[in-house]
Amino acid sequence: MRSITPQPGIMDIALYQGGQSHLAGVDHVLKLSSNENPLGAPASAIKALSEAAVGMHLYPPTDHAALRDAIGDVWEVDPDRVICGVGSDEVLQFVTQAFSGPGDEIIYTEHGFSMYPILTSMAGATRVCVPEVERVVDVDAILSAVTDRTRVVLLANPANPTGTMLPEGELERLADALPSYVILVIDGAYAEFAAGYDGGISLAKDRDNVLVTRTFSKIYGLGGLRVGWGYGPQQMIDVMTRIRQPFNLSVVQLAAAEAAVRDRNWVKQCAMLNLEQRARLTGAVRQLGLACDESHANFVLARAADSHEADAAEAALNAAGILVRRVAGYGFPEGLRITVGDAEQTGRVIDALTKWREGAAA
């Protein structure tokens, strides 16, 4: 008897595990496990969402024109070359689904975002994972892995969970060296936290095989709404739009995202807070004997001597009501990814880790 079977690759997908939100017996948890904005959403977006809510009985526009125009104004890109999705994850799904399939290969790096292998398997393509060097993307390793079957390279810059960043010169070298039939996807979910960096937009403006993706979930504080966008060559956007659900974004999502992207003062405020507290947290973590690369995102990856020391550090943080993210699945069993909070929240983390170190030394 024939049975119902899933498409090839589907059963290779491990279920995504989000950051933990609760601690047993703790009423007011400080959640630093999902890289959320400690200041929340901007007032401008909350107001726009509230005003748009009266129209929830109406279907949203299918072209996302107002949001794409706002993105075009702020980032100085052609709005016709912008596509919007349910978070940048959906935009990443558009490109992998539209341009790869069984028999094709998708390249990503060993500590790359955990959605990359999932998206590859969803498309039925073959996963090709290449090594990094000291937790930084290795351009030569990517180029060496390219074959006639390669269709997409997925690259986060700044990277998650390491926070490291490929210099723009190396990013350009990669874009120039890839064959014309290979799409370079630059995932810029954390680009706004890297001073002076445009997230690869300048590369996408004049190349036929570069796509950049961005999200409203991080610096804009709209993680609960799920809105993202991509920018790339017109022909690529046209193809991806054919598989986009026409009503994938609601009226409240569109209104809040448009207000948020135009709120440049909010972005500057959040970026400055992150810059200050990231430096403070990085310095403290290193002084406490935990390894920590220079981060260009809104989190730091603290690396203990081994998984047992990481267990102890996490237990101390949990006892203080603080949740961070263990990243063993990314290849760091000794790692604790800690979201950068505000001054008070950063102080709580430093205090908890200091007491843990002092207790361990006693």
RODO-2510 file (C-alpha; in nm, 4 decimals, decimal comma):
residues 362
     n   res          X          Y          Z
     1     m     0,0000     0,0000     0,0000
     2     r     0,1330     0,3421    -0,0939
     3     s     0,1769     0,5882     0,1909
     4     i     0,1860     0,9648     0,2123
     5     t     0,5476     1,0808     0,1972
     6     p     0,6972     1,4301     0,2265
     7     q     0,9091     1,5922    -0,0406
     8     p     1,2821     1,5042    -0,0367
     9     g     1,4717     1,7078     0,2217
    10     i     1,1758     1,7880     0,4464
    11     m     1,2554     1,5206     0,7045
    12     d     1,6162     1,6460     0,7201
    13     i     1,4908     1,9646     0,8832
    14     a     1,5389     1,9950     1,2590
    15     l     1,2710     2,2075     1,4228
    16     y     1,3846     2,5633     1,4898
    17     q     1,4315     2,6420     1,8578
    18     g     1,3620     3,0027     1,9561
    19     g     1,5115     3,1803     2,2534
    20     q     1,3716     3,0737     2,5894
    21     s     1,1193     3,3161     2,7438
    22     h     1,0390     3,1758     3,0892
    23     l     1,2167     3,0617     3,4042
    24     a     1,0336     2,8463     3,6549
    25     g     0,9515     3,0415     3,9698
    26     v     1,0628     3,3779     3,8290
    27     d     0,7940     3,6397     3,7673
    28     h     0,9998     3,9120     3,6004
    29     v     1,2495     3,7484     3,3690
    30     l     1,5120     3,9577     3,1929
    31     k     1,5034     3,7994     2,8472
    32     l     1,8345     3,8428     2,6685
    33     s     1,8044     3,5320     2,4532
    34     s     1,6485     3,6597     2,1290
    35     n     1,8344     3,9810     2,0383
    36     e     1,5282     4,1982     2,0925
    37     n     1,5385     4,5761     2,1267
    38     p     1,5534     4,6691     2,4991
    39     l     1,3662     4,9917     2,4219
    40     g     1,0801     4,8068     2,2549
    41     a     0,9037     4,9474     1,9502
    42     p     0,9110     5,3178     1,8588
    43     a     0,6124     5,5265     1,9621
    44     s     0,5651     5,6231     1,5979
    45     a     0,5078     5,2601     1,5000
    46     i     0,2738     5,1933     1,7921
    47     k     0,0658     5,4964     1,6955
    48     a     0,0538     5,3941     1,3296
    49     l    -0,0456     5,0397     1,4211
    50     s    -0,3252     5,1632     1,6485
    51     e    -0,4624     5,3921     1,3781
    52     a    -0,4444     5,1167     1,1156
    53     a    -0,6242     4,8674     1,3402
    54     v    -0,9640     5,0182     1,2552
    55     g    -0,9123     4,8832     0,9023
    56     m    -0,8433     4,5243     1,0040
    57     h    -1,1624     4,4112     0,8287
    58     l    -1,0157     4,5199     0,4945
    59     y    -0,7675     4,3270     0,2861
    60     p    -0,4238     4,4897     0,2778
    61     p    -0,2706     4,6210    -0,0455
    62     t    -0,0934     4,3465    -0,2343
    63     d     0,1831     4,5678    -0,3733
    64     h     0,3136     4,7046    -0,0386
    65     a     0,3710     5,0279    -0,2297
    66     a     0,3713     5,2691     0,0673
    67     l     0,6200     5,0596     0,2645
    68     r     0,8424     5,0036    -0,0392
    69     d     0,8386     5,3773    -0,1107
    70     a     0,9408     5,4496     0,2486
    71     i     1,2263     5,1989     0,2268
    72     g     1,3293     5,3579    -0,1022
    73     d     1,3339     5,7058     0,0520
    74     v     1,5318     5,6084     0,3609
    75     w     1,7831     5,3728     0,1982
    76     e     1,7998     5,5532    -0,1393
    77     v     1,7041     5,2496    -0,3437
    78     d     1,4542     5,1932    -0,6226
    79     p     1,1290     5,0799    -0,4535
    80     d     1,0469     4,8684    -0,7585
    81     r     1,3479     4,6560    -0,6669
    82     v     1,2228     4,5982    -0,3093
    83     i     1,0221     4,2948    -0,1962
    84     c     0,8575     4,2649     0,1473
    85     g     0,7999     3,9518     0,3502
    86     v     0,6976     3,8057     0,6828
    87     g     1,0315     3,8847     0,8415
    88     s     1,3500     3,8577     0,6391
    89     d     1,3166     3,4792     0,6816
    90     e     1,0351     3,4761     0,4256
    91     v     1,2430     3,6798     0,1811
    92     l     1,5237     3,4256     0,2246
    93     q     1,2688     3,1536     0,1537
    94     f     1,1593     3,3346    -0,1637
    95     v     1,5107     3,3379    -0,3076
    96     t     1,6025     2,9796    -0,2146
    97     q     1,2708     2,8426    -0,3377
    98     a     1,2677     3,0439    -0,6596
    99     f     1,6249     2,9772    -0,7664
   100     s     1,7189     2,6322    -0,6342
   101     g     1,5795     2,2828    -0,6134
   102     p     1,6726     1,9130    -0,6213
   103     g     2,0183     1,8654    -0,7676
   104     d     2,1271     2,2208    -0,6835
   105     e     2,3564     2,3312    -0,4006
   106     i     2,3322     2,6134    -0,1495
   107     i     2,6444     2,7267     0,0366
   108     y     2,6524     2,8661     0,3914
   109     t     2,9211     2,8794     0,6602
   110     e     2,9753     2,6603     0,9629
   111     h     2,8441     2,9085     1,2210
   112     g     2,5810     3,0582     0,9908
   113     f     2,2227     3,1370     1,0899
   114     s     2,0333     2,8157     1,1701
   115     m     1,7598     2,8929     0,9158
   116     y     2,0027     2,8464     0,6264
   117     p     2,0128     2,4639     0,6319
   118     i     1,6382     2,4613     0,6934
   119     l     1,5709     2,6801     0,3895
   120     t     1,8042     2,4663     0,1799
   121     s     1,6171     2,1491     0,2694
   122     m     1,2816     2,3201     0,2135
   123     a     1,3895     2,3885    -0,1437
   124     g     1,5079     2,0289    -0,1871
   125     a     1,8610     2,1502    -0,2556
   126     t     2,1861     2,0068    -0,1182
   127     r     2,3492     2,1680     0,1843
   128     v     2,7120     2,2749     0,1472
   129     c     2,8595     2,4014     0,4739
   130     v     3,2079     2,5568     0,4561
   131     p     3,4469     2,6336     0,7426
   132     e     3,5133     2,9739     0,8941
   133     v     3,8441     3,1058     1,0273
   134     e     3,8406     3,2158     1,3908
   135     r     3,4598     3,2551     1,3720
   136     v     3,4811     3,4853     1,0685
   137     v     3,3509     3,3985     0,7215
   138     d     3,6279     3,2775     0,4885
   139     v     3,5761     3,4076     0,1336
   140     d     3,8254     3,1629    -0,0155
   141     a     3,6502     2,8676     0,1490
   142     i     3,3228     2,9765    -0,0091
   143     l     3,4773     3,0222    -0,3514
   144     s     3,6488     2,6836    -0,3304
   145     a     3,3115     2,5188    -0,2613
   146     v     3,1413     2,6619    -0,5697
   147     t     3,0533     2,4069    -0,8391
   148     d     2,8368     2,3992    -1,1492
   149     r     2,5503     2,2991    -0,9192
   150     t     2,5837     2,5968    -0,6836
   151     r     2,2880     2,8334    -0,7048
   152     v     2,2891     3,0422    -0,3855
   153     v     2,5370     3,1567    -0,1187
   154     l     2,3731     3,2578     0,2122
   155     l     2,5831     3,4935     0,4208
   156     a     2,4909     3,6952     0,7313
   157     n     2,6957     4,0107     0,7834
   158     p     2,7228     4,0862     1,0748
   159     a     2,6953     3,7193     1,1604
   160     n     2,4690     3,5442     1,4089
   161     p     2,5634     3,4107     1,6651
   162     t     2,9256     3,5269     1,6490
   163     g     2,8674     3,8994     1,5915
   164     t     3,1751     3,9033     1,3679
   165     m     3,1787     4,0866     1,0373
   166     l     3,3360     4,0364     0,6994
   167     p     3,5142     4,3573     0,5911
   168     e     3,3420     4,5321     0,3019
   169     g     3,6460     4,4773     0,0802
   170     e     3,6206     4,1024     0,1322
   171     l     3,2458     4,1140     0,0734
   172     e     3,3072     4,2899    -0,2561
   173     r     3,5784     4,0388    -0,3493
   174     l     3,3316     3,7564    -0,2919
   175     a     3,0615     3,9239    -0,5012
   176     d     3,3039     3,9867    -0,7869
   177     a     3,4509     3,6351    -0,7833
   178     l     3,1270     3,4362    -0,7801
   179     p     3,0051     3,3061    -1,1159
   180     s     2,7165     3,5016    -1,2673
   181     y     2,4791     3,2060    -1,2158
   182     v     2,5312     3,2085    -0,8350
   183     i     2,3220     3,4434    -0,6213
   184     l     2,4973     3,6042    -0,3248
   185     v     2,2461     3,6743    -0,0489
   186     i     2,3721     3,9205     0,2128
   187     d     2,1554     3,8817     0,5222
   188     g     2,1712     4,2187     0,6983
   189     a     1,9448     4,1531     0,9949
   190     y     2,1977     4,3290     1,2205
   191     a     2,3361     4,5790     0,9691
   192     e     2,2019     4,8857     1,1504
   193     f     2,4216     4,8060     1,4505
   194     a     2,7421     4,8174     1,2400
   195     a     2,8425     5,1824     1,2079
   196     g     2,8912     5,3062     0,8523
   197     y     2,7791     4,9813     0,6907
   198     d     2,4969     4,9752     0,4351
   199     g     2,4315     4,6032     0,4608
   200     g     2,5526     4,5332     0,1094
   201     i     2,3095     4,7690    -0,0644
   202     s     2,5864     4,9321    -0,2683
   203     l     2,6866     4,5886    -0,3999
   204     a     2,3294     4,5019    -0,4959
   205     k     2,2738     4,8277    -0,6817
   206     d     2,4908     4,7410    -0,9806
   207     r     2,5181     4,3618    -0,9790
   208     d     2,2771     4,1108    -1,1319
   209     n     2,3370     3,8363    -0,8750
   210     v     2,3394     4,0100    -0,5334
   211     l     2,0362     4,0279    -0,3042
   212     v     2,0342     4,1944     0,0393
   213     t     1,7773     4,1221     0,3087
   214     r     1,6788     4,3291     0,6115
   215     t     1,4425     4,2943     0,9060
   216     f     1,2239     4,5144     1,1249
   217     s     1,2655     4,2696     1,4151
   218     k     1,5912     4,3986     1,5608
   219     i     1,6723     4,7704     1,5766
   220     y     1,3144     4,8688     1,4867
   221     g     1,1716     4,6593     1,7713
   222     l     0,8955     4,4944     1,5660
   223     g     0,9889     4,1300     1,6181
   224     g     0,6338     4,0435     1,7203
   225     l     0,4944     4,1781     1,3930
   226     r     0,7280     3,9897     1,1550
   227     v     0,8206     4,2235     0,8701
   228     g     1,1282     4,2158     0,6490
   229     w     1,2414     4,3190     0,3041
   230     g     1,4883     4,2444     0,0302
   231     y     1,6568     4,4524    -0,2376
   232     g     1,8154     4,3250    -0,5544
   233     p     1,8119     4,3255    -0,9346
   234     q     1,4743     4,3845    -1,0942
   235     q     1,4597     4,0503    -1,2723
   236     m     1,5293     3,8641    -0,9473
   237     i     1,2626     4,0576    -0,7557
   238     d     1,0099     3,9919    -1,0335
   239     v     1,0696     3,6171    -1,0086
   240     m     1,0446     3,6147    -0,6281
   241     t     0,7235     3,8189    -0,6362
   242     r     0,5569     3,5413    -0,8359
   243     i     0,5788     3,3051    -0,5379
   244     r     0,4981     3,5637    -0,2717
   245     q     0,1529     3,5269    -0,1195
   246     p    -0,0424     3,8376    -0,2320
   247     f    -0,1660     3,9204     0,1190
   248     n     0,1399     3,8111     0,3165
   249     l     0,1511     4,1337     0,5227
   250     s    -0,1445     4,2768     0,7141
   251     v    -0,2587     4,6384     0,7294
   252     v    -0,1126     4,6792     1,0795
   253     q     0,2215     4,5238     0,9818
   254     l     0,2529     4,7554     0,6846
   255     a     0,1557     5,0676     0,8791
   256     a     0,3883     5,0010     1,1726
   257     a     0,6834     4,9120     0,9497
   258     e     0,6395     5,2231     0,7366
   259     a     0,6358     5,4463     1,0451
   260     a     0,9351     5,2668     1,1942
   261     v     1,1571     5,2900     0,8865
   262     r     1,0898     5,6645     0,8600
   263     d     1,1743     5,7179     1,2290
   264     r     1,5448     5,7864     1,1764
   265     n     1,5904     5,9465     1,5180
   266     w     1,4724     5,6249     1,6812
   267     v     1,7272     5,4213     1,4891
   268     k     2,0061     5,6598     1,5884
   269     q     1,8997     5,6436     1,9547
   270     c     1,8910     5,2636     1,9560
   271     a     2,2220     5,2321     1,7715
   272     m     2,3953     5,4667     2,0163
   273     l     2,2598     5,2802     2,3193
   274     n     2,3720     4,9503     2,1704
   275     l     2,7180     5,0859     2,0898
   276     e     2,7720     5,2047     2,4472
   277     q     2,6364     4,8983     2,6252
   278     r     2,7948     4,6507     2,3827
   279     a     3,1378     4,7948     2,4590
   280     r     3,0617     4,7854     2,8315
   281     l     2,9405     4,4249     2,8217
   282     t     3,2273     4,3073     2,6003
   283     g     3,4854     4,4623     2,8318
   284     a     3,3282     4,3103     3,1417
   285     v     3,2977     3,9646     2,9886
   286     r     3,6646     3,9681     2,8942
   287     q     3,7714     4,0915     3,2378
   288     l     3,5834     3,7975     3,3871
   289     g     3,7938     3,5566     3,1841
   290     l     3,5431     3,4686     2,9132
   291     a     3,6519     3,4926     2,5500
   292     c     3,4569     3,7386     2,3380
   293     d     3,5117     3,8542     1,9799
   294     e     3,4431     4,2127     1,8811
   295     s     3,0723     4,2198     1,8007
   296     h     2,9100     4,4337     1,5324
   297     a     2,5548     4,3323     1,6272
   298     n     2,3226     4,3772     1,9264
   299     f     2,4614     4,0813     2,1171
   300     v     2,7923     3,9374     2,2282
   301     l     2,9040     3,5753     2,2172
   302     a     3,0775     3,4919     2,5438
   303     r     3,2821     3,1738     2,5228
   304     a     3,3659     2,9808     2,8376
   305     a     3,6541     2,7356     2,8765
   306     d     3,4185     2,4441     2,8048
   307     s     3,0529     2,3437     2,8176
   308     h     3,0679     2,2745     3,1921
   309     e     3,1852     2,6276     3,2685
   310     a     2,9154     2,7602     3,0341
   311     d     2,6578     2,5545     3,2268
   312     a     2,7708     2,7148     3,5508
   313     a     2,7639     3,0668     3,4086
   314     e     2,4173     3,0127     3,2641
   315     a     2,2930     2,8729     3,5951
   316     a     2,4194     3,1838     3,7742
   317     l     2,2438     3,4096     3,5254
   318     n     1,9214     3,2088     3,5539
   319     a     1,9374     3,2334     3,9314
   320     a     1,9470     3,6106     3,8874
   321     g     1,6385     3,5941     3,6636
   322     i     1,8316     3,6414     3,3386
   323     l     1,7860     3,4345     3,0243
   324     v     2,0594     3,4115     2,7603
   325     r     2,0941     3,1831     2,4589
   326     r     2,3007     2,8658     2,4522
   327     v     2,4330     2,8129     2,1006
   328     a     2,5609     2,4561     2,0959
   329     g     2,3623     2,4005     1,7761
   330     y     2,5778     2,6638     1,6080
   331     g     2,8966     2,4803     1,7015
   332     f     2,9598     2,6547     2,0344
   333     p     2,8763     2,4205     2,3254
   334     e     3,0825     2,6584     2,5402
   335     g     2,8990     2,9668     2,4114
   336     l     2,6503     3,2063     2,5699
   337     r     2,4944     3,4586     2,3336
   338     i     2,3881     3,7596     2,5382
   339     t     2,1627     4,0296     2,3947
   340     v     2,2858     4,3822     2,4638
   341     g     2,0306     4,5518     2,6895
   342     d     2,0008     4,8995     2,8351
   343     a     2,2317     5,0294     3,1075
   344     e     2,0375     4,8726     3,3944
   345     q     2,0028     4,5370     3,2193
   346     t     2,3694     4,5260     3,1261
   347     g     2,4544     4,6020     3,4866
   348     r     2,2456     4,3068     3,6020
   349     v     2,4299     4,0720     3,3670
   350     i     2,7712     4,1972     3,4756
   351     d     2,6757     4,1744     3,8422
   352     a     2,5487     3,8166     3,8080
   353     l     2,8570     3,7007     3,6197
   354     t     3,0890     3,8785     3,8640
   355     k     2,9252     3,7060     4,1624
   356     w     2,9517     3,3746     3,9801
   357     r     3,3231     3,4224     3,9180
   358     e     3,3855     3,5334     4,2758
   359     g     3,1912     3,2327     4,4058
   360     a     3,3830     2,9940     4,1820
   361     a     3,7129     3,1372     4,3044
   362     a     3,6201     3,1194     4,6718
***
